Structures are given as C-alpha cells and as structure tokens.
Amino acid sequence: MITPETPPARSVLSPDGVNIATYEYGDPEAPTVLAVHGFASSAFLNWHAAGWMRDLLRNGFHIIAIDQRGHGASDKPHDPRAYTMDALVADVLQVLDTFMLDEVDFVGYSLGARVGWQAARDMPNRINRAVLGGIPDGDPLTRFKVSEARAFINDGTPVADRLTGGYLQMAGSIKGNDLPALVSLVEGMRGGPQPDAANAPFQEVLFATGSEDGILEKSRALATAAPNASFFEIPGRNHFNAPTSRAFRDAAIEFLGEAH
C-alpha cells in the first residue's frame, strides 16, 4: 500500500479553550486506534512519516491521530498552567467524544505513552488496550533546567546543562516547533501524576522500548509490574528513532489485532 495522503486537520476545542488538531484516516466503521505522539514531535512526524498510518490502514484499522497541545498544528500556549497531565488527558477525552468514539485502542510514544498510561487509568471503559512506547517510570525531565532554557530563548545565553541543551537542540531543529511552549510544557507537567508500578493500568498493554535507549530497564520494570502487560525490545533503536522501526510497528499491529 502507498503511504496515504495527510488528511486535513480537524480542530477539536478542549475544555479549557485550546484547539487540538486531529487527523482521521480510514473507515470509521473499522476498529479505531488513537495515536498520540511524543515530546517536540507531531502526528505527522511520529506516525505518518514513519509508516504507521500506511501499515495500520493495511491491517484494517481506522486511525485518529492528534497533535498534542503545544505541538504541530494545535494551539501552543506559553503558560505552564496549560500543561498538566489532567489537561492532556482531557484533550484525549474531548477528541473521543467529538468523534463519538465509545472505545479505542491507544498507541502512544514517549510523552504520548505517558498520557496513554494516565488515560487508560482514568478511562478504563474507553481505552481497550494500549501500546506504550519509550515510557520510563517517574519524571524523565526532572534534570531539565527550565531557567537555563528560558535564558537561552530570551537572549541566547549558552546552556550549560548538557541534557537541557540536547533537548533544546532537538526541539529547535524541527520546523514549526515553538520552544517557549515546549519549555512551558516541561515546567507545567512537573510534579503531576507519573507512571509507577503502584498505579499501573489494568488493560492489556504492550510496552516497547529501544535496545539502545537509556530507559530500557525502567520501561521493562513497568511492564513487569503492570498486571496485563507484555514487553517488546525494539532492536537497534534509541529513544529518538524507535518510532521508525518496522519491527516495532509489526509488534504493535500484531498486538492490536489480537483484540479484533
């Protein structure tokens, strides 16, 4: 199957007035997958360009992909208070309600997987099963230096912290990204609900993390703690290129297909 064209974005208004861009692929009568991308990415980069839409459609799925707030064609507030886990999960619920979807399967990567973890817990009757890629326990950005990031954005002050500089370089290299919004997201989500063995969702979950990703063992530990989970180690991939892995796509689609 040839990679499908990107459908026009449909805006969904979140409960707090943020416009969330959504993209619909396939037959609405088919089983639906909700696809939620990672930090500093977008529905197009994380899923469409990486071949997920083509392969999901080939296997008979209907897909709704979203640009999370602060990303892609969605609104990009600069107020950290706009970025809480509750707000990101509320965006997911609003999308489901707008498209009149009673139940979906969830596919998320990195930040999207963290949202999927919480959404599965909060909406056990709406999310059947989930693929959570590149998800560690705890808060992975506690080391991110917000003050250094803001100084760099405001006046070009060099960033001393290596992790912070790496994330800013990665985010800034992607056309259309809004660095102040992304830094606000990091700040706003600190201290909120975090994936932990004690609060694992009860749905069937496939965890997947790259063999070269530093969070591999933490992700594997979450899978071990979850009551109905399995784990797939994505061969030869790190945190940033794992979504492009055919092996990851194949494992996810096989897992999703088991329920239909």
Steps between C-alpha positions, in 0.01 A plus 500: 500500500625850412538740794165682528470873455486705817133587563405858582516586868172514690509721808353378827448759773628379837310574823740786581475658154812357333455387140628145441577401141380151406546287188268217396605205283300204375150359541320631811323164527831320553667457842648836603854574612570833670864599430674748732854619425801584715659820630599755233355278225162495324245260358666529159858444614437231760244293309433601139858551380614190691260269318251432777196632313576292191543180700203557731275566201633192324397297805145635508514771766338841517742758648460830678834672554535819701752779536529541874464851637822692448581298186433484127190687385344514847498813714825566686434681829802651674349473848635194688160466670358387163719189512392254764438130466134566574484745207670260256271213602197732473609574142490127425153466651374801305628349175326170575174679577522726194549203269232308696737214576387282788812282500844521340839338511778742597846530349735749661871573496709670772285794621207344314558174686498682833167656404378156393595349838291758684215496248473121530473536876248784486288356216501121537174473307623709204848356441504129419871437481812708455842501338733716711836564336803657663347547845705499823381522858513832685559840339769480230552877479571584863854586390379744233612850601201721423681820602790426265261417218308824544821706514613340175166574333484858630852623431712215367679426827692173445351194668744335740292191579563233240155336520320833475712607206440170323123526532500862382716412200276207410178700540637803318608292201141409414321754283199661666595419858437775756780480759332720764190279483703180531697634797168600659380143448802362685446744784124446518513121513749478784364361822190351338400134475786279386507137381573275794462132578238591761266670252523277194199476266310171495445481125720284281808709422796446269807689617772560241837669544814511289792275583729806492270720711629594845154446649479138379514332839266750666248442223540124537440534874171680438391218271589245767292688758191551284246219547425434131812612317760367260828654390669537161862611473535696175824374346775750425301812580542790742234728645486732202491258207294217652170612338647437154571132577306252286548240772325733746213563257459130432496410870249775578265408215513131592414593861212727396367242257466239775195687631312519167 
